[in-house]
């Protein structure tokens, strides 16, 4: 595999992007949305910052700073961000603010961190402590939200807070205890604590299927949080969950394509397909987990084989430009007025599959950073 072409792919992404019109935000492009702070851009900023730290090439830092500077105003307010929606997705891009504040000293990044932390303080919770995924989804916990909020929360606790990770550990643990299927060794996408949502099982509150990217978000949220935690006890508690999660996922790798299916446990069923974003997330988590000593070192090679599988199947060249395909554009559960999003197998395979959306390219670049670190060892 010539990994040099991936460097060219990354360069193409940043060369063809303006802050107000990133080429990877396919949802905004399709729907003509005004530019606004969002988790999709957050995926790219985080992965590009890791590339910068690995290479020392300032063009990546300059790009990130220029991009985020457009969204954060001098008073710390954020373009398109509304705290009152209490949407966990909006916390993901906050991770990069810690790094940019240290790199640039811009006070507005510091103010924006504090604004986003206000959301943490006010975020509605279910009775046993987990954040609601969004205000419009009362009593609902989605796997996605553990990545979106908890890594930002973890950094704040360790860098600005009192060092008490008990709330964060409890939220991950609650998900493991209530959303993990010990037989399948997979996590359900959503859990309605109130059991009122139309998609929720009336006895358990769980959704119906194991959506790959949701399991990917949770797994990456775990490994990234662990990498920032400063408390040995908290780190060990989450490491036990992470190890169980990774070991459970291994059995679902497709032997021929070296990737995971969109609905993980329905391997080979008609309409199901090998999906890029979730496969890249799990590849990243496996390689990073092995590098940090959280899981057996064999997962470094397994994760790399998944990454190579993505490259073989979905990284293509057209008119001299590289493209990454096989990315599920979006999937979710509800709300009440959108009953198509019911958490069934048929629903998950019905969503559009696209190229170059950051929900796929971000994790792909993240996984590539781990490949680069393997090569450097």
Secondary structure, 3 states (H helix, E strand, C coil): CCCHHHHHHHHHHHHCCECCECCCCHHHHHHCCCCCCCHHHHHHHHHHHHHHHHHCCHHHHHHHHHHHHHHECCCCCECCCCHHHCCHHHHHHHHHHHHHHHHHCCHHHHHHHHHHHHHHHHCCECCCCCECCCCCCCCEEEHHHHHHHHHHHHHHHHHCCCCCCHHHHHHHHHHHHHHEECCCCEECCEEECCCCCCCCCCCCCECCCCEHHHHHHHHHHHHHHHHHCCCHHHHHHHHHHHHHHHHHHHHHCCCCCCCCECECCCCCCCCCCECHHHHHHHHHHHHHHHHCCCCCCHHHHHHHHHHHHHHHHHEEEECCEEEECCEECCCCCCCCCCCCCCCCHHHHCCCCEECCCHHHHHHHHHHHHHHHHHHHC
